[in-house]
Amino acid sequence: MRDWHALKENIRAWGYELGFTAIGFAGLELGEAEARLMAWLAAGRHGEMDYMAAHGALRAHPREFAPFAKSAIICRLDYNGKPIDSDDSKCKELAVIARYAQGRDYHNVMRKRLARLAKRIETEVGPCDHRACVDSAPVMEVELARLAGLGWRGKHTLLVSRTGSWFFLGELLVSLPLPPDEPIADHCGRCARCLIACPTQAFVAPFQLDARRCIAYLTIEHKGPIPLELRPRMGLHVFGCDICQEVCPWNRFAPLGAPEFSPRAGLNAARLVELFAWSEEEFATRFTGSPIRRIGYERWLRNLAVALGNAAPSQRIKAALASRLDHPSALVREHVRWALSRHA
């Protein structure tokens, strides 16, 4: 008979060789996670993320998604990079882009590494059914990672470990009965910095996020006009938001991420006015292989207009906004007018 415990440790070692920073193993019974998910959906806190409601409870039942699966291998890949010095005066003109989006698209990087891990496993055990999942698959990856002992769920709903939260998760659902790892204890204690720091008050309560108020949701998932009352609170964010992670004490111990996620095109220090001047062709070219490209040029300009409206007033910013007053998109024009009204 095969020694499944030994195979599990071999898989862990192979994962480290491929550059993953942590590997965990979990069963496929997610317990109370389904009830929490369904309550969140019923409250409408997923906003326009219709794919969340479409898959619904399927996310809590991996075997319905992959009937062959007997266990899950959860892989962590770090993306942490150096933040901009918030005390630098020029930051008043710099776009804020979530760290994970400054480098290559993590979907592609993670899928390739998971495929290589699956191939390595098959060289040992022979052909086996498997399916790689990276974010877009209907799988509750944070819950699987928690069960696999890779961390605990922080009050901001993300997975946190003793080495922070700047990492991606990817899963291999496999037809192998690999023994699960043990979950670890919650180490957030009484800390609520992530909840307090959110400028749009997106956290209804600890562990409860209303995505409709989240800056990441508003700049990426939301397709229409950004609610007026939230625009001033968004600051200079143009794609995503890291505030709840930046204030987390555990991220003081976060290692630097994989080189694929190093900032491209100067995105860790890009001026709002310069980004706003890009043509649609420049947007498409510069963001080839970037997760930013998926929001499209129109929403990119919308987000930049809001950030320019929140930036320190200057003639350069007013001129940049005025240059888009006749943009073909009504969505862009409306946000440009709002931004100009902030500098009147």
N, C-alpha and C positions, 0 to 999 in steps of 0.2 A: 504493500500500500504506500501511496505517496505521503511524505511528511509535509503537510500543508503549512505547518508553522515554519519549517525551514524554507519552503518556497516563498512564504510571505517575507521573510527577512532578506532573501535573495532579491526579490522584487524591490524592496526598499533600497537596497544597495545599488541596483541597476538604475533606479530613479535618481539617486544622488549623482551617479556617473553622467546622467543626461542633463544635469544642471538644476534639477528640482531641489528646492531648499527644505522640503519636508514631504514625507509620504505617510499617509494613514490609511487604515482599512476599516470599513464599516459594513454592518448588515444593512438590509433594505427595509426594515420596519421603522417607520418614522414617528410612531406614537402620536403625541398630542400636536405635532407640527401641523397636521392637516386641519385641525379645528382652528388653530390660530390663523392659518392662511385663509380659510373660508370666511372667518369673521372679518379679516382685513379687506377681502374682496367685497363682502356684503356691505361694508361701510363706504365703499367707493373710493378708498384711499389709494387705489392704483391709478386713478385718473384716466388718461387716454391710453394706457397700456393694455389695450384690448386682448393682446396675446396672453396676458396673465389670467384673465377671466376665461378665455377660450379653453385653456388647458385645465384650469380649475384644480380639482382634486387629483388629477393625473400626476401633478408634480409631487404629491406625497406617496405615490405608488410606482416606484421605479420599474417594477415587474410588468406593469401594464404598458410601459414605454419600451421595455426590453424584456420580453417574456423569458428569455434564456438566463437572465441574470441571477446569480446567487450571492454576489458580494460586490462592493464598490471599492476601487482604489482611488483615493483622493490625493491629488498632487498640488503642491504649493510652488509658485514661481514669483519671486520678489521683483518689484518694479520701483522701489524707493529711489528718489533722486534728490539732489540738493535744492531746497526751496530758494526763492528769491529773497534777498535781505529786505524784510518789510520796513526797515528804517531808511532805506535808500530813497531819496527824494524823487528820483525818476520813476519810482513805482506808481506814482500818481498817474502815469501815462501808460503803464504796462498792462496788457491783457492778462487775466488770470485764467489759466487752463489747467484742469486737473492733471496731476502728475502722470496718471496712468495713460493719458492720451497724448503725451508729448513725444512719445517714441513710436515704434511700429505697432500695428494692430495686434493686440494680444491674442485675439481669436486664432489667427494664423500661426503665431509662434507656439502657442499652447497645443494646438491640434497636431502640429508636426512632432512635437516632443512626445505627446501621448501615443501617436502612431508608432514612433520608434520604440517606446516602452512596450507596447502591445506586441510588436514584432520580436522583441527580445524575449518576452515571456513565451511566445510560441516556439522559439528555438529550443526552449527547455521542456515544454509540456506537449508540444505538437499543436495542431490547429485547435483553437478554442473560440467560442463566440464571444464577441466583445463589442462595445460601442463607446466611442469617446464623446464626452459632453463638455462643452465650453460655453458657459453663460447662457447662450441662446436656447439650449435644450431644455425641455420641461422637467427639470430636476431641481430639488431643493438643496443646492450645493452647500449652503452655509450649514444647514442642519446635518447633512452627511459629514461635513468636515468637523462639526462639533462632536458628533458621535464617534468619529475616528480619532479624537484626541488632538486635533491640530490647533485647537483653541476653544474659546468660549464665545457666546454671543454677547457682544457689547450692548450697552443701552442704546447705541445709535443703530442697532440691528446688524452691524457688520461683525465678521469674525475677528476676534482679537486674541493674540497670543503674547507670551512674555517677550517676544521680539516684534511686537507691534502688529499693524494691520495693513502695511503697504505691500500687499501681495494679491496675485490672481489665484483662482482655484480652477482646477480641471479634474474631470473624473473619467475613469474607465469602469464601465459596468461589465463584469466578466462572468462567465459560466463556471468559475472555479469557486469552491467552498472555502474561501480564505478566512481564517479566524479574525474576528474584529478586534480592534484596539479598544482601550478603555477611554471614555470621555474624561476630561480634566475639569477641575473645579473652576468656578467663576472667580476672577481676581479683580473685578471692578470695584467691589466694596461699595462705599458710600459716594464714590466719585460720580459727579454728574456734569463734568466740564463739557462733554460733547453736546448735551442737551441745552445747556445754558448758552453755549457759543453760537448756536444756529441763528443767523440773522433774520431768517424768515419764520422762525418758530415752527419748524416742520415736525417736531416731535410732540405728539399729543401727550405722551407719557413715556416713561422708560420702556424701551423695546417696541415702541409703537410709532411708526413713521407715517405721516400723511404725505405721500409723494407729491400731491398737488401743490404743496408749498415748498418743496425741496428745490434748491437751485440747480442741482444736477438734472432733475426731471424737467424743470422749466426750460433749461438751455438745450436739452437733448431730445427728450421724448415728446414734449408739448409742441403741437404744430401751429397753433393759432397765436393770437395776441397774448402777450404776457400780462397777467392781471395788474392793473394800475397800482394797486396798493403794495404790490410786491416788488415792483421795479426799483424803487429807491433802495431797497434792502439788498439788492443783488450785487451792489458794488461794481467791481470791474470784472466779474466772472463772465466769460464768454463761452465756456464749454466745461461743464461739470463743476464740482466743488469739493474741496478737501478739508474744509474748516473743522468738521467734527473729528477728523482723524488728526489734524495738526495739533489740536489741543490735548489729545490723548497722551497721558504720561508714559504709556507703554511704548509709544513710538520713538521715545528717546533711545531705545535699544534696537531700533530697526536697522538691519544691514542695508548696504547699497544694493540696488537691483541688477538684474541681468542687463548686459550691454545693449540688447535689442531695444530696451526701453529708455535709453538715453535720449535727451531732447533732440529733436530734428528741427531744421529750419529756424533755429533760434527761438523756439516756442516758449522757452523758459524766461525769455526777456524780450518779448515782441511788443512793440508800441501799437496801441489801439489805432491810431491814425493810419499807420502803415498797413495794417491788416485790413482796415476799412477801404483802402484804396485798391485792393486786389480786384482784378477782373474775375469773372466766373471761370475763365480758362486757367488763370493763376491758381485759383482756389482748388480746382480739380487736379492740377499738376502737382502743386506743392503738397497736397494731402493724399497723394497716391500711397496706398499701404498704411494709411492712418485711420483710426476710428472716427476722427472728426469729419471725414468726408461724408459719412452716412447721413448727417443732418441736412446736407444740401446747402447751396449758396444762399438761398433766400433766408433761411433761418440763421445762417452764419451772420449775415448783415443785420438781421433783427437783433441778435444777441449783442453784436458790437455797438449798435445804436444805443441800446440800453446802457451799456458800459460807458460809452462816450457821454451820455446824459448824466452819469454819476461821477465822471472824472472832474478833476480840477479845471475850472474854466480857463480857456485860452482862445485866442483868435484862430489858432491852428485847428482846434477841435471844432469851433463854429464853422469854419470854412469846409472842413471835411464833411460835416453833417449837411451843410447847405448843398454840397455837390450831389447828394443823393435825394434831394427833395422831389425830383421828378423820376425817381426810379420806377420801372414798370410794375413792380410789386406793390399792391396796396398795403400789404403787411409791413414791408420795409418803410414805406412812406409814413405810415402812422407812427411807427416807433421813432423815426427821424424827427418828426414834428414834436413828439413828446420830449425827446432829448434836447432839441433846440429851445423848447420852453423852459427847460431847467437852466439854460444859460442866458436867458433874456435879461 
